[in-house]
Amino acid sequence: QLQLVESGGGLVQPGGSLRLACAVSGFTLGDYAIGWFRRAPGKEREGVSCITQSGGSTNYADSVKGRFTISRDNANKTVYLQMNSLKPEDTAVYYCAAQRRLLFGLCLLRTEWDYWGQGTQVTVSS
């Protein structure tokens, strides 16, 4: 049973911060790359960030560079997405995904990922 469970979403004001967590079970986290994706109302799911198995490389969508940071704690089987300087356009359901083998240059494409969590809602509004 390979499972991913997101948490940490909620309502935040523009300019505020949230930290999302993706807790995994049923597999060794260090064997899998992890990605964060989001789906805004009426839009397709898009890649936000991804991180390699060892944490040695990360990638970010242009829209979140400088504001979001992805990290992982393999021993505690958790991946995080620290989101700062949040904007209303960041409002979306955020998902984490896992993949054992991945061309990292393609990691922001949702078609490259096999395993998905159920998502957590992030709302940025005054």
N, CA, C and O of each residue as an XYZ file, in Angstrom:
504
protein
N       0.837     -1.184      0.000
C       0.000      0.000      0.000
C       0.879      1.243      0.000
O       1.403      1.646      1.039
N       1.032      1.834     -1.153
C       1.795      3.069     -1.301
C       0.814      4.231     -1.182
O      -0.057      4.406     -2.034
N       0.957      5.015     -0.130
C       0.019      6.099      0.136
C       0.747      7.411      0.390
O       1.847      7.432      0.942
N       0.118      8.500     -0.019
C       0.587      9.846      0.241
C      -0.584     10.656      0.781
O      -1.676     10.619      0.213
N      -0.369     11.384      1.869
C      -1.417     12.157      2.506
C      -0.923     13.569      2.742
O       0.052     13.781      3.463
N      -1.600     14.538      2.130
C      -1.245     15.939      2.280
C      -1.945     16.545      3.493
O      -3.032     16.115      3.878
N      -1.304     17.551      4.087
C      -1.906     18.301      5.181
C      -1.303     19.697      5.215
O      -0.310     19.968      4.539
N      -1.904     20.581      6.000
C      -1.372     21.913      6.201
C      -2.060     23.010      5.429
O      -1.718     24.180      5.597
N      -3.015     22.675      4.594
C      -3.734     23.693      3.855
C      -4.669     24.489      4.753
O      -4.920     24.117      5.899
N      -5.181     25.588      4.214
C      -6.092     26.427      4.958
C      -6.270     27.771      4.298
O      -5.879     27.974      3.149
N      -6.869     28.694      5.042
C      -7.115     30.056      4.583
C      -6.025     30.978      5.108
O      -5.721     30.970      6.301
N      -5.437     31.772      4.220
C      -4.373     32.686      4.600
C      -4.532     33.984      3.824
O      -5.028     33.980      2.698
N      -4.111     35.099      4.424
C      -4.170     36.391      3.753
C      -3.054     36.537      2.731
O      -2.005     35.909      2.875
N      -3.258     37.354      1.701
C      -2.151     37.637      0.778
C      -0.921     38.120      1.529
O      -1.017     38.930      2.450
N       0.237     37.611      1.120
C       1.484     37.910      1.801
C       1.818     36.974      2.936
O       2.928     37.021      3.466
N       0.890     36.127      3.320
C       1.111     35.192      4.401
C       1.834     33.940      3.964
O       2.265     33.819      2.817
N       1.963     32.998      4.902
C       2.721     31.773      4.670
C       1.946     30.554      5.141
O       1.131     30.629      6.060
N       2.216     29.440      4.494
C       1.738     28.131      4.906
C       2.833     27.116      4.638
O       3.651     27.299      3.737
N       2.847     26.046      5.419
C       3.725     24.924      5.149
C       2.884     23.677      4.969
O       2.190     23.241      5.888
N       2.954     23.107      3.776
C       2.265     21.868      3.484
C       3.175     20.683      3.781
O       4.396     20.781      3.655
N       2.581     19.578      4.171
C       3.317     18.349      4.425
C       2.699     17.213      3.628
O       1.483     17.143      3.453
N       3.554     16.332      3.151
C       3.138     15.118      2.458
C       3.737     13.944      3.216
O       4.941     13.699      3.143
N       2.902     13.224      3.938
C       3.336     12.058      4.696
C       3.135     10.806      3.863
O       2.060     10.595      3.301
N       4.166      9.973      3.780
C       4.101      8.786      2.930
C       4.150      7.527      3.776
O       4.666      7.532      4.894
N       3.607      6.449      3.227
C       3.648      5.148      3.869
C       3.643      4.072      2.796
O       3.231      4.311      1.661
N       4.107      2.883      3.167
C       4.101      1.765      2.244
C       5.314      1.679      1.338
O       5.396      0.771      0.510
N       6.260      2.602      1.472
C       7.467      2.562      0.654
C       8.564      3.371      1.338
O       8.298      4.152      2.252
N       9.782      3.175      0.891
C      10.918      3.933      1.404
C      10.977      5.259      0.673
O      11.197      5.297     -0.538
N      10.784      6.334      1.392
C      10.692      7.639      0.754
C      11.939      7.975     -0.052
O      11.840      8.578     -1.120
N      13.103      7.593      0.443
C      14.347      7.898     -0.241
C      14.507      7.237     -1.597
O      15.414      7.596     -2.347
N      13.655      6.286     -1.930
C      13.694      5.639     -3.237
C      12.871      6.376     -4.290
O      12.876      5.982     -5.457
N      12.169      7.432     -3.902
C      11.215      8.088     -4.793
C      11.452      9.592     -4.861
O      11.686     10.253     -3.849
N      11.383     10.106     -6.073
C      11.262     11.546     -6.241
C       9.857     11.973     -5.837
O       8.911     11.192     -5.947
N       9.719     13.210     -5.370
C       8.435     13.740     -4.931
C       8.159     15.053     -5.647
O       9.054     15.883     -5.807
N       6.935     15.232     -6.068
C       6.511     16.472     -6.688
C       5.302     17.055     -5.994
O       4.500     16.339     -5.396
N       5.185     18.373     -6.085
C       3.982     19.088     -5.648
C       3.299     19.685     -6.871
O       3.942     20.300     -7.722
N       1.999     19.494     -6.942
C       1.179     20.017     -8.024
C      -0.007     20.762     -7.430
O      -0.317     20.614     -6.248
N      -0.659     21.556     -8.251
C      -1.853     22.246     -7.782
C      -2.858     22.376     -8.910
O      -2.501     22.390    -10.088
N      -4.129     22.470     -8.523
C      -5.212     22.656     -9.473
C      -6.096     23.793     -8.978
O      -6.799     23.657     -7.977
N      -6.054     24.896     -9.678
C      -6.883     26.050     -9.355
C      -8.283     25.848     -9.921
O      -8.465     25.050    -10.841
N      -9.270     26.555     -9.387
C     -10.638     26.408     -9.897
C     -10.717     26.652    -11.397
O     -10.260     27.681    -11.894
N     -11.299     25.702    -12.108
C     -11.484     25.830    -13.535
C     -10.239     25.632    -14.376
O     -10.279     25.856    -15.585
N      -9.131     25.216    -13.771
C      -7.884     25.050    -14.493
C      -7.355     23.622    -14.373
O      -7.796     22.851    -13.521
N      -6.409     23.290    -15.235
C      -5.778     21.985    -15.217
C      -4.713     21.915    -14.128
O      -4.155     22.936    -13.728
N      -4.442     20.723    -13.660
C      -3.395     20.524    -12.670
C      -2.036     20.915    -13.247
O      -1.711     20.545    -14.376
N      -1.240     21.662    -12.475
C       0.053     22.125    -12.931
C       1.137     21.809    -11.913
O       0.876     21.738    -10.713
N       2.348     21.620    -12.403
C       3.478     21.362    -11.536
C       3.911     22.604    -10.788
O       3.955     23.696    -11.355
N       4.232     22.441     -9.512
C       4.698     23.528     -8.651
C       6.173     23.365     -8.321
O       6.953     24.304     -8.482
N       6.561     22.180     -7.860
C       7.930     21.931     -7.441
C       8.174     20.437     -7.389
O       7.232     19.649     -7.296
N       9.442     20.046     -7.451
C       9.802     18.640     -7.315
C      11.196     18.526     -6.723
O      11.981     19.473     -6.762
N      11.495     17.348     -6.170
C      12.749     17.123     -5.469
C      13.205     15.699     -5.724
O      12.389     14.777     -5.758
N      14.516     15.514     -5.903
C      15.067     14.197     -6.182
C      15.068     13.328     -4.939
O      14.795     13.797     -3.833
N      15.383     12.040     -5.138
C      15.322     11.078     -4.040
C      16.193     11.469     -2.865
O      15.796     11.313     -1.710
N      17.380     11.979     -3.157
C      18.312     12.360     -2.105
C      18.116     13.794     -1.634
O      18.710     14.201     -0.636
N      17.301     14.558     -2.329
C      17.141     15.959     -2.020
C      18.204     16.852     -2.626
O      18.256     18.044     -2.324
N      19.054     16.294     -3.481
C      20.159     17.046     -4.031
C      19.781     18.042     -5.105
O      20.533     18.980     -5.369
N      18.632     17.858     -5.730
C      18.186     18.754     -6.789
C      16.720     19.087     -6.577
O      15.931     18.251     -6.138
N      16.374     20.320     -6.897
C      14.988     20.771     -6.821
C      14.642     21.555     -8.074
O      15.520     22.050     -8.780
N      13.350     21.659     -8.337
C      12.879     22.412     -9.479
C      11.594     23.129     -9.075
O      10.834     22.640     -8.239
N      11.360     24.295     -9.680
C      10.201     25.109     -9.344
C       9.590     25.710    -10.596
O      10.291     26.061    -11.545
N       8.276     25.821    -10.578
C       7.603     26.600    -11.609
C       8.010     28.066    -11.489
O       8.265     28.559    -10.390
N       8.069     28.756    -12.622
C       8.461     30.159    -12.599
C       7.561     30.991    -11.688
O       8.019     31.955    -11.075
N       6.304     30.626    -11.598
C       5.347     31.404    -10.830
C       5.596     31.368     -9.326
O       5.079     32.215     -8.598
N       6.385     30.396     -8.846
C       6.611     30.270     -7.406
C       8.077     30.419     -7.018
O       8.392     30.392     -5.828
N       8.974     30.573     -7.971
C      10.391     30.710     -7.652
C      10.636     31.904     -6.737
O      10.110     32.995     -6.956
N      11.435     31.676     -5.721
C      11.729     32.716     -4.755
C      10.725     32.826     -3.636
O      10.972     33.520     -2.650
N       9.590     32.152     -3.766
C       8.544     32.193     -2.740
C       8.316     30.846     -2.065
O       8.033     30.798     -0.868
N       8.436     29.757     -2.811
C       8.185     28.414     -2.290
C       9.496     27.654     -2.153
O      10.430     27.873     -2.924
N       9.565     26.757     -1.168
C      10.724     25.912     -0.965
C      10.269     24.490     -0.674
O       9.458     24.264      0.224
N      10.790     23.531     -1.433
C      10.497     22.129     -1.200
C      11.649     21.504     -0.419
O      12.812     21.835     -0.649
N      11.326     20.608      0.498
C      12.339     19.897      1.268
C      11.798     18.528      1.648
O      10.598     18.273      1.553
N      12.699     17.647      2.079
C      12.264     16.316      2.463
C      13.032     15.822      3.668
O      14.199     16.159      3.867
N      12.354     15.014      4.471
C      12.931     14.354      5.630
C      12.656     12.871      5.432
O      11.612     12.363      5.841
N      13.600     12.184      4.804
C      13.366     10.791      4.442
C      13.188      9.898      5.664
O      12.392      8.961      5.634
N      13.921     10.179      6.740
C      13.810      9.363      7.939
C      12.413      9.443      8.541
O      11.891      8.446      9.039
N      11.809     10.626      8.495
C      10.464     10.809      9.024
C       9.387     10.659      7.964
O       8.206     10.867      8.244
N       9.779     10.302      6.759
C       8.859      9.966      5.673
C       7.894     11.111      5.377
O       6.689     10.906      5.234
N       8.448     12.315      5.289
C       7.638     13.490      5.048
C       8.352     14.442      4.094
O       9.562     14.647      4.195
N       7.597     15.017      3.175
C       8.069     16.060      2.268
C       7.272     17.321      2.552
O       6.073     17.257      2.824
N       7.936     18.462      2.490
C       7.310     19.727      2.828
C       7.330     20.688      1.644
O       8.189     20.607      0.766
N       6.368     21.589      1.646
C       6.361     22.718      0.734
C       6.099     23.970      1.562
O       4.972     24.218      1.990
N       7.148     24.753      1.782
C       7.023     26.021      2.484
C       6.609     27.084      1.480
O       7.304     27.304      0.488
N       5.493     27.741      1.725
C       4.934     28.720      0.812
C       4.909     30.078      1.510
O       4.202     30.260      2.501
N       5.674     31.017      0.992
C       5.746     32.368      1.532
C       5.228     33.368      0.508
O       5.095     33.054     -0.675
N       4.938     34.573      0.979
C       4.476     35.656      0.108
C       3.326     35.198     -0.778
O       3.332     35.431     -1.986
N       2.356     34.558     -0.181
C       1.266     33.959     -0.945
C       0.413     35.018     -1.633
O       0.190     36.109     -1.108
N      -0.052     34.659     -2.818
C      -0.873     35.519     -3.649
C      -2.226     34.864     -3.882
O      -2.343     33.643     -3.782
N      -3.257     35.658     -4.193
C      -4.559     35.046     -4.483
C      -4.490     33.998     -5.589
O      -5.230     33.015     -5.540
N      -3.631     34.177     -6.576
C      -3.521     33.207     -7.652
C      -2.897     31.885     -7.227
O      -2.880     30.934     -8.009
N      -2.382     31.807     -5.995
C      -1.908     30.538     -5.454
C      -3.046     29.671     -4.928
O      -2.822     28.516     -4.564
N      -4.248     30.203     -4.882
C      -5.399     29.443     -4.407
C      -5.615     28.221     -5.287
O      -5.766     28.342     -6.502
N      -5.628     27.045     -4.671
C      -5.748     25.797     -5.418
C      -5.810     24.636     -4.441
O      -5.551     24.797     -3.248
N      -6.153     23.473     -4.956
C      -5.932     22.231     -4.240
C      -4.516     21.767     -4.568
O      -4.149     21.662     -5.738
N      -3.731     21.491     -3.544
C      -2.341     21.087     -3.711
C      -2.203     19.591     -3.482
O      -2.715     19.051     -2.501
N      -1.503     18.925     -4.402
C      -1.298     17.490     -4.373
C       0.192     17.165     -4.326
O       1.003     17.883     -4.912
N       0.553     16.092     -3.635
C       1.894     15.560     -3.768
C       1.851     14.268     -4.557
O       0.839     13.566     -4.572
N       2.967     13.959     -5.217
C       3.074     12.794     -6.069
C       4.435     12.146     -5.887
O       5.394     12.810     -5.494
N       4.524     10.845     -6.171
C       5.757     10.085     -6.021
C       6.045      9.278     -7.274
O       5.132      8.797     -7.945
N       7.338      9.136     -7.581
C       7.774      8.350     -8.725
C       9.166      7.810     -8.455
O      10.054      8.561     -8.052
N       9.370      6.515     -8.672
C      10.675      5.917     -8.402
C      11.718      6.357     -9.435
O      12.827      6.752     -9.074
N      11.360      6.286    -10.704
C      12.277      6.670    -11.775
C      11.655      7.789    -12.580
O      10.488      7.725    -12.968
N      12.445      8.809    -12.824
C      11.920     10.011    -13.435
C      13.044     10.772    -14.128
O      14.143     10.900    -13.589
N      12.763     11.272    -15.318
C      13.647     12.254    -15.935
C      13.364     13.582    -15.261
O      12.292     14.161    -15.433
N      14.324     14.058    -14.499
C      14.039     15.170    -13.614
C      13.681     16.444    -14.374
O      12.968     17.302    -13.854
N      14.171     16.565    -15.589
C      13.807     17.723    -16.388
C      12.337     17.762    -16.755
O      11.840     18.797    -17.198
N      11.633     16.652    -16.578
C      10.211     16.568    -16.879
C       9.353     16.541    -15.627
O       8.161     16.247    -15.711
N       9.919     16.836    -14.486
C       9.230     16.566    -13.225
C       8.044     17.474    -12.959
O       7.249     17.177    -12.067
N       7.889     18.562    -13.689
C       6.728     19.417    -13.515
C       5.558     19.026    -14.416
O       4.540     19.718    -14.444
N       5.696     17.934    -15.144
C       4.629     17.425    -15.996
C       3.866     16.341    -15.248
O       4.459     15.353    -14.814
N       2.567     16.515    -15.094
C       1.787     15.578    -14.299
C       1.746     14.175    -14.889
O       1.523     13.208    -14.160
N       1.956     14.048    -16.191
C       1.920     12.743    -16.830
C       3.087     11.851    -16.443
O       3.048     10.652    -16.720
N       4.119     12.389    -15.814
C       5.298     11.624    -15.436
C       5.166     10.930    -14.084
O       6.074     10.205    -13.679
N       4.069     11.135    -13.385
C       3.923     10.658    -12.017
C       2.825      9.603    -11.908
O       1.761      9.735    -12.513
N       3.094      8.554    -11.128
C       2.170      7.437    -10.994
C       1.349      7.460     -9.707
O       0.213      6.986     -9.697
N       1.897      7.995     -8.637
C       1.263      7.888     -7.324
C       0.915      9.270     -6.807
O       1.742     10.181     -6.828
N      -0.332      9.419     -6.335
C      -0.872     10.728     -5.958
C      -1.603     10.689     -4.628
O      -2.236      9.692     -4.283
N      -1.508     11.790     -3.884
C      -2.346     11.973     -2.721
C      -3.691     12.559     -3.095
O      -3.978     12.782     -4.271
N      -4.520     12.809     -2.078
C      -5.876     13.301     -2.297
C      -5.984     14.816     -2.347
O      -7.002     15.346     -2.791
N      -4.958     15.516     -1.901
C      -4.934     16.963     -2.000
C      -5.344     17.671     -0.726
O      -6.048     17.115      0.116
N      -4.889     18.918     -0.599
C      -5.261     19.791      0.504
C      -5.535     21.186     -0.045
O      -4.790     21.681     -0.891
N      -6.603     21.818      0.434
C      -7.043     23.101     -0.097
C      -6.239     24.245      0.497
O      -6.071     24.332      1.713
N      -5.743     25.124     -0.370
C      -5.096     26.369      0.025
C      -5.905     27.516     -0.563
O      -6.125     27.572     -1.773
N      -6.345     28.428      0.292
C      -7.102     29.592     -0.144
C      -6.399     30.845      0.337
O      -6.167     31.013      1.534
N      -6.057     31.730     -0.600
C      -5.376     32.985     -0.290
C      -6.352     34.109     -0.597
O      -6.670     34.364     -1.759
N      -6.822     34.775      0.436
C      -7.856     35.784      0.267
C      -7.873     36.725      1.454
O      -7.539     36.340      2.575
N      -8.272     37.987      1.191
C      -8.473     38.948      2.262
C      -9.838     38.782      2.913
O     -10.173     39.519      3.841
